[in-house]
């Protein structure tokens, strides 16, 4: 009787662990998909930068940040702060010499 109870308990725990693992796999898949989507969006912003003027680009970036719930003046809590998140998104839209200039002239000050 005791062994049967122990087996049932173990089976229940194994089922719970399998469920948790499945949930974690789903969360990991979604996080990877979200990162890919953000990367694609940032790439499209970079492509549009060459087609549009700077003010249009910044307006689109502001709208994107707003839709992502990023508040640039939110400096409460632990890093990254809102400002750091915004700079990260902005850096993601740059490459090569532009990024080097941005890091030297903007982010290090």
C-alpha positions as CSV (number, residue, x, y, z in Angstrom):
1,X,0.0,0.0,0.0
2,X,2.8,2.4,0.9
3,X,4.7,1.6,-2.3
4,X,1.6,2.2,-4.3
5,X,1.1,5.6,-2.7
6,X,4.8,6.5,-3.2
7,X,4.5,5.4,-6.9
8,X,1.4,7.6,-7.4
9,X,3.1,10.5,-5.7
10,X,6.2,10.1,-7.9
11,X,4.1,9.8,-11.1
12,X,2.2,13.0,-10.1
13,X,5.5,14.9,-9.5
14,X,6.9,13.6,-12.8
15,X,3.8,14.8,-14.6
16,X,4.1,18.2,-13.0
17,X,7.8,18.4,-14.0
18,X,7.0,17.5,-17.6
19,X,4.3,20.1,-17.6
20,X,6.7,22.7,-16.3
21,X,9.4,21.7,-18.8
22,X,6.8,22.0,-21.6
23,X,5.8,25.4,-20.4
24,X,9.4,26.6,-20.2
25,X,10.1,25.3,-23.7
26,X,7.1,27.3,-24.9
27,X,8.3,30.4,-23.1
28,X,11.8,30.0,-24.6
29,X,10.3,29.6,-28.1
30,X,8.3,32.7,-27.7
31,X,11.2,34.7,-26.4
32,X,13.3,33.6,-29.3
33,X,10.5,34.5,-31.7
34,X,10.1,37.9,-30.0
35,X,13.8,38.6,-30.4
36,X,13.7,37.7,-34.1
37,X,10.7,39.9,-34.6
38,X,12.5,42.8,-32.9
39,X,15.6,42.2,-34.9
40,X,13.5,42.3,-38.1
41,X,11.8,45.5,-37.1
42,X,15.1,47.2,-36.3
43,X,16.5,46.0,-39.6
44,X,13.5,47.5,-41.4
45,X,14.0,50.8,-39.5
46,X,17.6,50.9,-40.6
47,X,16.5,50.2,-44.2
48,X,13.9,53.0,-44.0
49,X,16.5,55.4,-42.6
50,X,18.1,55.6,-46.0
51,X,14.7,56.2,-47.7
52,X,13.2,58.6,-45.2
53,X,14.6,61.7,-43.5
54,X,15.8,61.6,-39.9
55,X,12.7,63.1,-38.4
56,X,10.5,60.4,-39.9
57,X,12.9,57.7,-38.6
58,X,12.9,59.2,-35.1
59,X,9.1,59.4,-35.2
60,X,8.9,55.7,-36.1
61,X,11.4,54.8,-33.5
62,X,9.5,56.7,-30.8
63,X,6.3,54.9,-31.8
64,X,8.0,51.6,-31.7
65,X,9.4,52.3,-28.3
66,X,6.0,53.5,-27.1
67,X,4.4,50.2,-28.4
68,X,7.1,48.2,-26.6
69,X,6.3,50.0,-23.3
70,X,9.8,51.6,-23.1
71,X,9.9,54.9,-21.1
72,X,13.1,56.8,-21.8
73,X,12.8,58.8,-18.5
74,X,12.2,55.7,-16.3
75,X,15.4,55.5,-14.3
76,X,13.9,53.7,-11.3
77,X,14.8,50.2,-10.4
78,X,17.7,48.1,-11.5
79,X,19.5,48.4,-14.8
80,X,18.8,48.6,-17.6
81,X,17.1,52.0,-17.2
82,X,14.7,53.4,-19.8
83,X,17.4,55.5,-21.2
84,X,19.8,52.5,-21.6
85,X,17.0,50.5,-23.3
86,X,16.4,53.4,-25.8
87,X,20.1,53.7,-26.5
88,X,20.2,49.9,-27.1
89,X,17.4,50.1,-29.6
90,X,19.0,53.1,-31.3
91,X,22.4,51.4,-31.4
92,X,20.7,48.4,-33.0
93,X,19.8,50.6,-36.0
94,X,23.4,51.6,-36.7
95,X,26.4,49.8,-38.0
96,X,30.1,50.4,-38.8
97,X,31.3,54.0,-38.7
98,X,28.0,55.4,-37.6
99,X,27.9,53.1,-34.6
100,X,31.6,53.9,-33.8
101,X,30.8,57.6,-33.9
102,X,27.7,57.2,-31.8
103,X,29.6,55.2,-29.2
104,X,32.5,57.7,-29.1
105,X,30.4,60.9,-29.1
106,X,27.1,60.0,-27.4
107,X,27.2,56.8,-25.3
108,X,30.5,57.6,-23.6
109,X,29.5,61.0,-22.5
